[in-house]
Amino acid sequence: MERCDVEKKVSDIFESVIGVKVPKEIYNEKLLQPQYGLQPRDLFALFHELQDVFDIKFEEADLTVRRFDIFSDIVDSIMLKVQ
């Protein structure tokens, strides 16, 4: 699976699960900043949906080392598991 395909799919999941569209300009920013309006519970819902959609299991390092609150890091974690 190509990175652009994963980015698109993750972006679509963000929009359908959380109701937030993530523009490319903020792919490397922390999503829990007040201006984006996301709460930790939103990322928790996203965490479960991504595991189901991509048929993967996230490890603790996927949440801490790669930062599960940064869009590009979420995509990186998925890319490591779907290749």
Wavefront OBJ file of the C-alpha trace (Angstrom):
o trace
v 0.000 0.000 0.000
v 1.376 3.413 -0.980
v 1.812 6.158 1.614
v -0.547 8.506 -0.229
v -3.251 5.808 -0.094
v -2.761 5.373 3.649
v -2.824 9.148 4.197
v -6.094 9.420 2.264
v -7.676 6.530 4.140
v -6.575 7.887 7.544
v -7.847 11.336 6.592
v -11.214 9.852 5.585
v -11.383 7.960 8.895
v -10.628 11.151 10.826
v -13.505 12.829 9.051
v -15.993 9.979 9.453
v -15.162 9.020 13.057
v -14.301 12.387 14.594
v -15.853 14.806 12.134
v -12.557 16.612 11.572
v -10.895 17.177 8.224
v -7.101 17.161 8.546
v -5.453 19.414 5.938
v -1.977 18.471 4.700
v -0.576 21.683 6.194
v -0.941 20.262 9.713
v 0.179 16.659 9.100
v 3.276 17.272 11.276
v 1.618 19.222 14.077
v 0.235 17.963 17.384
v -3.471 17.382 16.852
v -4.413 17.945 20.492
v -3.678 21.661 20.278
v -6.709 23.803 21.210
v -7.106 25.273 17.721
v -7.937 21.828 16.271
v -10.567 20.994 18.879
v -9.572 17.347 19.341
v -9.751 15.610 22.693
v -7.784 12.533 23.820
v -11.024 10.516 23.602
v -11.155 11.366 19.874
v -7.744 9.802 19.335
v -8.851 6.790 21.359
v -11.834 6.274 19.025
v -9.539 6.762 16.051
v -7.045 4.258 17.477
v -9.666 1.503 17.506
v -11.101 2.350 14.102
v -7.663 2.365 12.459
v -6.853 -1.054 13.908
v -10.117 -2.427 12.495
v -9.877 -0.802 9.068
v -6.225 -1.678 8.458
v -6.450 -5.014 10.288
v -3.428 -4.171 12.456
v -2.546 -4.018 16.145
v -0.773 -0.977 17.521
v 1.989 -1.532 20.063
v 2.900 0.780 22.944
v 5.752 2.267 20.892
v 3.261 3.312 18.212
v 1.593 5.518 20.799
v 4.670 6.907 22.497
v 7.743 6.817 20.277
v 5.979 7.802 17.062
v 3.389 10.062 18.761
v -0.195 9.062 18.116
v -1.233 12.723 18.288
v 0.596 13.675 15.076
v -1.046 12.704 11.773
v 2.196 11.866 9.943
v 3.349 9.673 12.855
v 0.034 7.796 12.791
v 0.557 7.168 9.075
v 4.173 6.065 9.742
v 2.981 3.537 12.320
v 0.424 2.131 9.899
v 2.933 1.971 7.043
v 5.276 -0.155 9.158
v 2.487 -2.642 9.754
v 0.924 -2.919 6.290
v 4.109 -3.462 4.279
l 1 2 3 4 5 6 7 8 9 10 11 12 13 14 15 16 17 18 19 20 21 22 23 24 25 26 27 28 29 30 31 32 33 34 35 36 37 38 39 40 41 42 43 44 45 46 47 48 49 50 51 52 53 54 55 56 57 58 59 60 61 62 63 64 65 66 67 68 69 70 71 72 73 74 75 76 77 78 79 80 81 82 83
